[in-house]
Amino acid sequence: MNASSTFPGGLPTTIPEYLDRLRVALAGADPALVQDALYDAEEYLRSELAENPGKNEAEVIAAVAGSYGAPDEVADIYRDTEVKVQAALRTPMSPPRRSALGRFFGVVVDPRAYAALFYMLLSLATGIFYFTWVVAGASVSLSMLVLIIGIPLLLLFLGSVRVLSLVEGRLIEVMLGERMPRRPLYANRGRPWQQRIAELFTDPRTWGTLLYFVAMLPLGVGYFTIAVTLLALSLAFIAAPIAVWTGLATANVDYAGWQVVGLDGTAWGTSAEAWMLPLMLLGGVLLLFITLHVARGIGRLHGMLAKHLLVKSAQYN
């Protein structure tokens, strides 16, 4: 039985045709999955072609059809694997919390909330780095375009931005639970290098990535400010009553309230009366739960934003 009779419609005869068939078979799948599948397939087929210099693309594809599979089979394998990946990214909730109070207080056992909170704190540093890299790289590259070295420098800069997008994607997937690509963007290597360079500039993902990195500075400042402010308020409200009840806080007649003296001699005071202390503690605990909910919500929204700007649509040219 030959390969053409084994696979309906026959096997593709070129690697670009194989990849086009694979892309069509993955229609409707997660764009990150499509990007990974196309890159893996191209790498495998071209490595087989390099190891068999005496064969053309059609012969190599027919030879590996039994081991690697036809495009439709490969698409099914990736879809099945993606189900397991998505299950691993989702935070298990056992048993399900159906009541409003259960969902509100259940956030304390959700690791995704803590990971999103950490991402908000980390985003200030990453935002400054991404913004600086893009602004400095673009300024130097564009200013050098008047010289011969300007064009390769610009291409190198855009390539580095794509590498950084993969790094950011790994952070987003691990901390925010949004499926991101694990492989670089698929590029049709069968096209002339002039056309591939032109596609780099006309690819919406290139400009979306640059926009994302520039926007990460104000977003990072905002995320960091929100996280630090909410954490500081909630922990202060919790710590103040406990300090009073445990004797760490002392009465201050001049201040007309309580004060806690730190190791460095700094006095932190509150004018709250004794009956207000339990309410402060309760408010601090509730605010801490609210902080985790806010962090988880921001994490989901940011994951969707990153997916939209960093991952190209599955409709490849």
Buried (B, 14 or more C-beta within 10 A) or exposed (E): EEBEEEBEEEBBEBBBBBBBBBBEBBEEBBBBBBBBBBBBBBEBBBEBBEEEEEBEBBEBBBBBBEEBBBBBBBBBEBBEEBEEBEEEBEEEEEEEBEEEEEEBBBBEEBEBBBBBBBBBBBBBEBBBBBBEBBEEBBEEBEEBEEEEEBEEBBBEBBEEBBEBBBEBBEBBBEBBBBBBBBBBBBBBEBEEEEEEEEBBEEBEBBEBBBEBBBBBBEBBBBBBEBBEEBBEBBBBBBBBBBBBEEEEBEEBEEEEBBBBBEEEEEEBBBEBEEEBBEEBBEBBBBBBBBBBBBBBEBBBEBBEBBBEBBBBEBEBE
